[in-house]
Amino acid sequence: MREYTINILRKRAILDFFEVINFLEKKNIRYWLDYGTLLGAARNSDLIPWDGEFDISIWNSDLPDLLE
């Protein structure tokens, strides 16, 4: 049961991750992947399977546009 729950939560997290990316792109906010998310993308061309979160950074100057 636990593995099944984790898979559902991970799939939901991935969908949410792409929703955030689409939102940032729609508002023309510059972003980049950071930390484990960047490592997985660079090393595996994929997410790190055991990484439990997604790391995205933006420029401080884009923060007002994000908060609108």
C-alpha positions as CSV (number, residue, x, y, z in Angstrom):
1,M,0.0,0.0,0.0
2,R,2.8,2.5,0.9
3,E,4.5,2.1,-2.5
4,Y,1.2,2.7,-4.3
5,T,0.6,5.9,-2.2
6,I,4.0,7.2,-3.0
7,N,3.6,6.6,-6.7
8,I,0.3,8.5,-6.7
9,L,1.8,11.4,-4.7
10,R,4.9,11.5,-7.0
11,K,2.7,11.6,-10.1
12,R,0.7,14.5,-8.6
13,A,3.9,16.3,-7.7
14,I,5.2,16.0,-11.2
15,L,1.9,17.4,-12.6
16,D,2.1,20.3,-10.1
17,F,5.8,20.9,-11.1
18,F,4.8,21.3,-14.8
19,E,1.9,23.5,-13.8
20,V,4.3,25.9,-12.0
21,I,6.6,25.9,-15.0
22,N,3.7,26.7,-17.4
23,F,2.6,29.5,-15.1
24,L,6.2,31.0,-14.9
25,E,6.5,30.8,-18.7
26,K,3.1,32.4,-19.2
27,K,4.1,35.4,-17.0
28,N,7.5,35.6,-18.7
29,I,9.3,34.9,-15.4
30,R,12.9,33.7,-15.9
31,Y,13.5,30.5,-14.0
32,W,16.0,27.7,-13.8
33,L,16.2,24.3,-12.2
34,D,18.4,24.1,-9.1
35,Y,20.0,21.5,-6.7
36,G,18.7,17.9,-7.1
37,T,16.3,18.8,-9.9
38,L,19.1,20.3,-11.9
39,L,21.4,17.3,-11.1
40,G,18.8,14.8,-12.3
41,A,18.2,16.8,-15.5
42,A,21.9,17.1,-16.2
43,R,23.0,13.6,-15.2
44,N,20.0,11.4,-16.0
45,S,17.9,13.6,-18.3
46,D,15.1,12.8,-15.8
47,L,14.1,13.4,-12.3
48,I,16.0,11.6,-9.5
49,P,13.7,8.8,-8.4
50,W,14.2,9.3,-4.7
51,D,14.2,13.1,-4.8
52,G,11.1,14.2,-2.9
53,E,10.8,17.8,-4.1
54,F,11.5,20.0,-7.1
55,D,13.9,23.0,-7.0
56,I,13.1,26.0,-9.1
57,S,14.8,29.4,-8.8
58,I,13.9,32.8,-10.2
59,W,15.6,36.2,-10.3
60,N,14.9,38.6,-7.5
61,S,13.9,41.2,-10.1
62,D,11.1,38.9,-11.4
63,L,9.6,38.5,-7.9
64,P,7.1,41.5,-8.3
65,D,5.8,39.9,-11.5
66,L,5.3,36.6,-9.7
67,L,3.4,38.2,-6.8
68,E,1.0,40.1,-9.1
